[in-house]
Amino acid sequence: MKVLALALFALILSSPFAPAQDFVSDVASVRFSYSNTPDRNIKGLSTKLGISQWAIMSPIFYHKEETLSIGIGLRYESTDLDFSDALLLDESNLHSIDLPFFFSKKHSDKLDWMVLFNPTVAGDYQQVDGDSFNYLTLLGARYKRNETFEWFLGALYTTGFNDDLFMPAIGFHWKPSEKSDFFFAGPILRYRYSFTDSLDVILGGNLSGNRWRTEAGYGERDFRLRSYRLSLGLQWNFDEKHALFVSTGTEFGREVEIKNASGTLLLDKDLGSAPNFEVGYRFRF
C-alpha cells in the first residue's frame, strides 16, 4: 500500500544527487513488486484480515529545461484481500491507479519550488464514480545547502489516508559518502548503504494505507486501511539497468475502517501488527 510514497517520488525526482545507485535512479525506473501481509485478527473481533499485492510503477513523461522540470507517473496496484466476514465486506480483489503530476521551478542555484498533484481511483471497479477518487497535493521547496545536504520544506494534503489529512512536509536529504544516502521527512525515512557496486542495503519507514470504494449486494461501502511500515531490504544491481530487491519488516499502528454509502461508520478498529514481505524487479532508464 502507499500514500506518502508519491510525495517522496516528487521530492527525490528533482534532487541534484545523481550517482548510479542513489534515490534518483530508484525513481527514474519501472518497478514491479509483490508483497504479502498475513492474516491478523481485528482487535475485539473474531474477524481476520490479510492482504497480498502486485504493483507496477513507472514514469511516463519527464521533461527538464534549465529552470523547469515537469513529470507524470503511473502506478497500478492489485490487492488480493482476505476478509473473513463477508456480511461486513464481501470483497476479494481491489484495484488502485495513481497518476501523479509533478512540476518544479528553479528559483536559484540553491532553491527550487515544487508542486505535486496525485489523483487516485481505488475500489473494486464494479462502478467508478466521484466517490472512487481521492487525491494528494504537495507544495514545497528544496534548498540546497551544499553538495551533500539539502532541506525540504512544504505542506501535504491528502484524502486517501484519512478523510482529510494535512501535515507539514519538513525534512532533509543527506549524502554523507559515495556509499550512502539518508532521506527523512516526517514519517518517511530511507537509508541506503552500498556494500559493493552491486549490493545495497536499504532501511525504510513510511505511512501506508489506502481507501477503496466497493459495491456488493448490501450496497456501496468505503474500506480503508492505515498503518506504519518499517522494512529492511537488500537490492542486487546485477546490471547497469537491472536490479532485484527483497525486503522484510513489520506493520504496526494498523487500523481498519468501513463506512456505508451514507457515511455511517460500520467498523473502526485496530488491527494486529503483522510482518510484511516484498520482492521485486527494477529496470532503470
C-alpha positions as CSV (number, residue, x, y, z in Angstrom):
1,M,0.0,0.0,0.0
2,K,1.0,3.6,-0.5
3,V,0.1,7.1,0.5
4,L,3.1,9.2,1.0
5,A,5.4,7.3,-1.3
6,L,4.4,9.5,-4.2
7,A,5.3,12.7,-2.2
8,L,8.7,11.1,-1.8
9,F,8.7,10.5,-5.6
10,A,8.2,14.2,-6.2
11,L,10.9,15.4,-3.8
12,I,13.5,13.0,-5.0
13,L,12.8,13.5,-8.7
14,S,14.2,17.0,-8.5
15,S,17.3,16.1,-6.5
16,P,20.7,17.1,-7.8
17,F,22.4,14.0,-6.4
18,A,22.9,11.6,-9.3
19,P,25.2,8.7,-8.8
20,A,24.1,5.4,-10.4
21,Q,22.6,3.9,-7.3
22,D,21.1,6.8,-5.5
23,F,17.5,7.7,-4.9
24,V,17.1,9.4,-8.3
25,S,17.9,6.2,-10.2
26,D,15.4,4.4,-7.9
27,V,12.6,6.7,-9.1
28,A,13.6,7.0,-12.8
29,S,12.7,3.4,-13.4
30,V,10.0,0.8,-13.9
31,R,9.3,-1.1,-10.7
32,F,7.4,-4.4,-10.4
33,S,6.7,-5.8,-6.9
34,Y,4.8,-8.4,-4.9
35,S,4.1,-8.0,-1.2
36,N,2.3,-10.1,1.4
37,T,1.0,-9.3,4.9
38,P,-0.5,-12.4,6.6
39,D,-3.9,-12.6,8.3
40,R,-4.3,-10.9,11.7
41,N,-7.4,-10.5,13.9
42,I,-9.2,-7.3,14.1
43,K,-8.9,-6.4,17.8
44,G,-12.1,-7.2,19.8
45,L,-13.5,-9.4,17.0
46,S,-13.0,-12.9,15.6
47,T,-12.7,-11.4,12.0
48,K,-9.4,-11.8,10.3
49,L,-7.8,-9.7,7.6
50,G,-4.8,-10.3,5.3
51,I,-3.6,-8.9,2.0
52,S,-1.2,-9.6,-0.8
53,Q,-0.5,-7.0,-3.5
54,W,1.0,-6.8,-7.0
55,A,2.2,-3.4,-8.1
56,I,3.8,-1.6,-11.1
57,M,5.1,2.0,-11.0
58,S,6.7,3.9,-13.9
59,P,7.4,7.5,-15.0
60,I,5.5,8.0,-18.3
61,F,6.8,11.5,-19.1
62,Y,9.6,13.7,-17.9
63,H,10.9,17.0,-19.4
64,K,13.6,19.1,-18.0
65,E,14.9,22.5,-19.1
66,E,17.4,24.8,-17.5
67,T,14.9,26.1,-14.8
68,L,11.9,23.9,-15.3
69,S,11.0,20.2,-14.7
70,I,7.7,18.5,-15.5
71,G,6.9,14.8,-14.9
72,I,4.0,12.4,-15.0
73,G,4.0,9.0,-13.4
74,L,1.7,5.9,-13.3
75,R,1.2,3.4,-10.6
76,Y,-1.2,0.4,-10.6
77,E,-1.8,-1.9,-7.7
78,S,-3.9,-5.0,-7.4
79,T,-4.8,-6.1,-3.9
80,D,-5.9,-9.7,-3.0
81,L,-8.0,-9.3,0.1
82,D,-8.7,-12.0,2.7
83,F,-11.5,-10.6,4.9
84,S,-13.3,-13.3,6.9
85,D,-16.6,-11.6,7.5
86,A,-18.4,-11.4,4.1
87,L,-21.5,-9.8,5.7
88,L,-19.4,-6.8,6.6
89,L,-17.2,-6.7,3.5
90,D,-17.7,-9.1,0.6
91,E,-14.6,-8.4,-1.5
92,S,-11.6,-10.4,-2.6
93,N,-9.9,-8.2,-5.2
94,L,-9.4,-4.4,-5.2
95,H,-7.6,-2.1,-7.5
96,S,-5.8,1.3,-7.4
97,I,-4.5,3.6,-10.1
98,D,-2.4,6.7,-9.4
99,L,-1.4,9.4,-11.9
100,P,1.0,11.8,-10.2
101,F,1.7,15.2,-11.9
102,F,4.9,16.9,-10.9
103,F,6.2,20.4,-11.5
104,S,9.5,22.0,-10.3
105,K,10.7,25.6,-10.9
106,K,14.4,26.5,-10.3
107,H,14.5,29.8,-8.4
108,S,18.3,30.0,-7.9
109,D,21.3,27.7,-7.7
110,K,20.2,26.8,-4.2
111,L,16.4,27.0,-4.2
112,D,13.7,25.1,-6.2
113,W,9.9,25.3,-5.9
114,M,7.8,22.2,-6.5
115,V,4.2,21.0,-6.8
116,L,2.8,17.5,-6.8
117,F,-0.9,16.6,-7.6
118,N,-1.7,12.9,-7.4
119,P,-5.3,11.8,-8.2
120,T,-6.1,8.2,-7.3
121,V,-9.1,6.0,-8.3
122,A,-9.4,3.0,-6.0
123,G,-12.0,0.3,-5.5
124,D,-13.4,-3.0,-6.8
125,Y,-14.1,-1.2,-10.1
126,Q,-17.6,-2.6,-10.4
127,Q,-18.8,1.0,-10.5
128,V,-16.4,4.0,-10.8
129,D,-17.8,7.4,-9.7
130,G,-16.7,10.5,-7.9
131,D,-16.6,8.7,-4.6
132,S,-13.9,6.3,-6.0
133,F,-11.4,9.2,-6.3
134,N,-9.1,10.6,-3.7
135,Y,-6.1,12.8,-4.1
136,L,-2.8,14.0,-2.6
137,T,-1.4,17.5,-3.1
138,L,2.1,18.7,-2.1
139,L,3.5,22.2,-2.2
140,G,7.1,22.6,-1.2
141,A,10.6,23.9,-1.7
142,R,14.1,22.3,-1.9
143,Y,17.0,24.3,-0.5
144,K,20.5,23.0,-1.4
145,R,22.8,23.9,1.5
146,N,25.9,22.3,-0.1
147,E,26.9,19.4,-2.4
148,T,25.9,16.7,0.1
149,F,22.9,18.2,2.0
150,E,19.6,19.8,1.2
151,W,16.4,20.8,3.1
152,F,12.8,20.1,2.0
153,L,10.0,22.4,3.3
154,G,6.4,22.4,2.5
155,A,2.9,21.1,3.2
156,L,0.9,18.0,2.2
157,Y,-2.8,17.4,2.0
158,T,-4.5,14.1,1.2
159,T,-7.9,12.5,1.3
160,G,-6.7,8.9,0.9
161,F,-5.2,8.2,4.3
162,N,-7.8,10.0,6.4
163,D,-10.9,11.8,5.1
164,D,-8.7,15.0,5.3
165,L,-5.1,14.8,6.4
166,F,-2.9,17.9,6.5
167,M,0.7,17.8,7.6
168,P,3.9,19.8,7.1
169,A,6.5,18.2,4.8
170,I,9.7,19.1,6.5
171,G,12.8,17.0,6.0
172,F,16.3,16.7,4.5
173,H,18.4,14.6,2.1
174,W,22.0,13.9,3.2
175,K,24.7,12.1,1.2
176,P,27.5,11.5,3.8
177,S,29.6,9.5,1.4
178,E,29.6,7.9,-2.1
179,K,28.3,4.7,-0.5
180,S,25.3,6.1,1.4
181,D,22.2,8.3,1.3
182,F,19.7,9.3,4.0
183,F,16.3,10.8,3.4
184,F,14.0,11.9,6.2
185,A,10.7,13.8,6.0
186,G,8.3,13.5,9.0
187,P,7.0,9.9,8.9
188,I,9.1,9.0,5.9
189,L,12.7,7.8,6.2
190,R,15.0,5.9,3.9
191,Y,18.7,5.0,4.4
192,R,20.8,3.2,1.8
193,Y,24.3,1.8,2.2
194,S,26.2,0.2,-0.7
195,F,28.4,-2.7,0.4
196,T,29.7,-3.1,-3.2
197,D,28.9,-1.6,-6.6
198,S,26.1,-4.2,-7.0
199,L,24.7,-4.7,-3.5
200,D,22.8,-2.2,-1.4
201,V,21.1,-2.5,2.0
202,I,18.1,-0.2,2.5
203,L,16.3,0.7,5.7
204,G,12.9,2.3,5.2
205,G,9.9,3.6,7.1
206,N,6.6,5.2,5.9
207,L,2.9,5.6,6.5
208,S,0.9,3.1,4.5
209,G,-2.7,2.9,3.6
210,N,-5.5,3.5,1.0
211,R,-9.2,4.0,0.7
212,W,-11.2,1.7,-1.7
213,R,-14.8,2.3,-2.9
214,T,-16.6,-1.1,-3.1
215,E,-20.0,-2.4,-4.0
216,A,-21.8,-5.7,-3.2
217,G,-25.3,-7.0,-2.5
218,Y,-25.5,-4.8,0.6
219,G,-24.7,-1.6,-1.4
220,E,-21.7,0.7,-1.5
221,R,-19.0,0.7,1.2
222,D,-15.8,2.6,1.8
223,F,-13.0,0.3,3.0
224,R,-9.9,2.0,4.5
225,L,-6.6,0.6,5.9
226,R,-3.9,2.6,7.7
227,S,-0.6,1.6,9.2
228,Y,3.1,2.4,9.6
229,R,5.6,0.2,7.9
230,L,9.3,-0.4,8.8
231,S,11.4,-2.6,6.5
232,L,15.0,-3.8,5.9
233,G,15.9,-4.9,2.4
234,L,18.7,-5.9,0.0
235,Q,19.0,-4.7,-3.6
236,W,21.2,-6.6,-6.1
237,N,22.1,-4.4,-9.1
238,F,23.2,-7.2,-11.3
239,D,23.4,-5.0,-14.4
240,E,23.7,-1.2,-15.0
241,K,19.9,-1.1,-15.7
242,H,18.6,-4.1,-13.9
243,A,18.1,-4.8,-10.2
244,L,16.3,-7.4,-7.9
245,F,15.2,-6.5,-4.4
246,V,13.8,-8.2,-1.4
247,S,12.7,-6.8,2.0
248,T,11.1,-7.8,5.2
249,G,9.7,-5.8,8.0
250,T,6.6,-5.1,10.1
251,E,3.4,-3.1,10.0
252,F,2.1,-1.6,13.2
253,G,-0.3,1.0,14.4
254,R,-2.8,-0.6,12.0
255,E,-6.4,0.5,11.7
256,V,-9.3,-0.7,9.6
257,E,-12.4,1.4,8.9
258,I,-15.6,0.6,6.9
259,K,-18.4,3.1,6.1
260,N,-21.6,2.6,4.2
261,A,-22.9,4.8,1.3
262,S,-24.4,7.4,3.7
263,G,-21.2,7.7,5.6
264,T,-22.3,5.7,8.7
265,L,-19.3,4.1,10.5
266,L,-19.8,0.3,10.5
267,L,-16.3,-0.6,11.7
268,D,-13.4,1.4,13.2
269,K,-11.0,-1.0,15.0
270,D,-7.3,-1.6,15.5
271,L,-5.7,-4.4,13.6
272,G,-3.0,-6.6,15.0
273,S,0.6,-5.9,13.9
274,A,1.9,-8.2,11.2
275,P,5.1,-9.0,9.3
276,N,5.5,-7.8,5.7
277,F,7.4,-9.3,2.9
278,E,8.2,-7.8,-0.5
279,V,10.1,-8.9,-3.6
280,G,10.5,-7.2,-6.9
281,Y,12.4,-6.2,-10.0
282,R,13.5,-2.7,-11.2
283,F,14.5,-1.5,-14.6
284,R,16.4,1.8,-14.7
285,F,16.3,4.1,-17.8
